[in-house]
Amino acid sequence: MPATTANGDEDPTSGGAGEHDDDAERRAAERFVSDLLARGEAVFEGEEPTARTTHVVRREDDGRLTVRRLRFH
């Protein structure tokens, strides 16, 4: 939803809430993956999982990271 001015008109200087939401979502996902890797609970696709591995991380063509759960603790 685009930002609006006080009188209800669309603010043309605003980049839109969608861009902010996408950036925030990307940062949150990267932080989640980083934390999993730091705790030894995730490996990148193609790496050998360990006994503690619960997730596999894959880098998509667009650079985003996706996570697949292997098992629960």
C-alpha positions as CSV (number, residue, x, y, z in Angstrom):
1,M,0.0,0.0,0.0
2,P,1.5,3.3,-1.0
3,A,2.2,6.0,1.6
4,T,-0.3,8.8,1.8
5,T,-0.1,12.5,2.8
6,A,-2.1,14.0,5.7
7,N,-4.9,14.9,3.3
8,G,-5.1,11.3,2.0
9,D,-3.3,11.8,-1.3
10,E,-0.6,9.4,-2.4
11,D,2.9,10.6,-1.5
12,P,4.9,10.5,-4.8
13,T,8.2,10.6,-2.9
14,S,7.5,7.4,-1.1
15,G,9.1,4.2,-2.4
16,G,6.1,2.3,-1.3
17,A,5.6,0.0,1.7
18,G,6.2,-3.1,-0.5
19,E,9.9,-2.3,-1.1
20,H,10.4,-1.7,2.7
21,D,8.6,-5.0,3.5
22,D,10.7,-7.0,1.0
23,D,13.9,-5.6,2.3
24,A,13.0,-6.3,5.9
25,E,11.9,-9.8,5.0
26,R,15.1,-10.4,3.2
27,R,17.2,-9.2,6.2
28,A,15.2,-11.3,8.6
29,A,15.6,-14.4,6.5
30,E,19.4,-13.8,6.2
31,R,19.7,-13.4,9.9
32,F,17.7,-16.6,10.5
33,V,20.0,-18.5,8.2
34,S,23.1,-16.9,9.7
35,D,22.0,-17.9,13.1
36,L,21.3,-21.5,12.0
37,L,24.8,-21.8,10.4
38,A,26.5,-20.2,13.5
39,R,24.8,-22.8,15.8
40,G,25.9,-25.7,13.5
41,E,22.2,-26.5,12.8
42,A,22.4,-25.9,9.1
43,V,24.7,-26.7,6.2
44,F,24.8,-25.4,2.6
45,E,23.3,-27.7,0.0
46,G,26.0,-30.2,-1.2
47,E,27.8,-30.2,2.2
48,E,27.7,-33.2,4.4
49,P,25.2,-32.9,7.2
50,T,26.3,-33.5,10.8
51,A,24.4,-35.1,13.7
52,R,23.2,-31.6,14.7
53,T,22.1,-30.5,11.2
54,T,18.4,-29.7,11.1
55,H,18.3,-27.5,7.9
56,V,19.8,-27.3,4.5
57,V,20.5,-23.9,3.0
58,R,20.3,-23.2,-0.8
59,R,21.3,-20.0,-2.6
60,E,18.7,-19.2,-5.3
61,D,19.6,-17.7,-8.7
62,D,18.5,-14.3,-7.5
63,G,20.8,-14.5,-4.5
64,R,18.2,-15.2,-1.9
65,L,18.7,-18.0,0.6
66,T,16.1,-20.6,1.1
67,V,16.0,-23.1,3.9
68,R,14.7,-26.7,3.9
69,R,14.1,-28.4,7.3
70,L,15.5,-31.9,7.6
71,R,14.2,-32.9,11.0
72,F,13.1,-31.6,14.4
73,H,15.4,-31.7,17.4
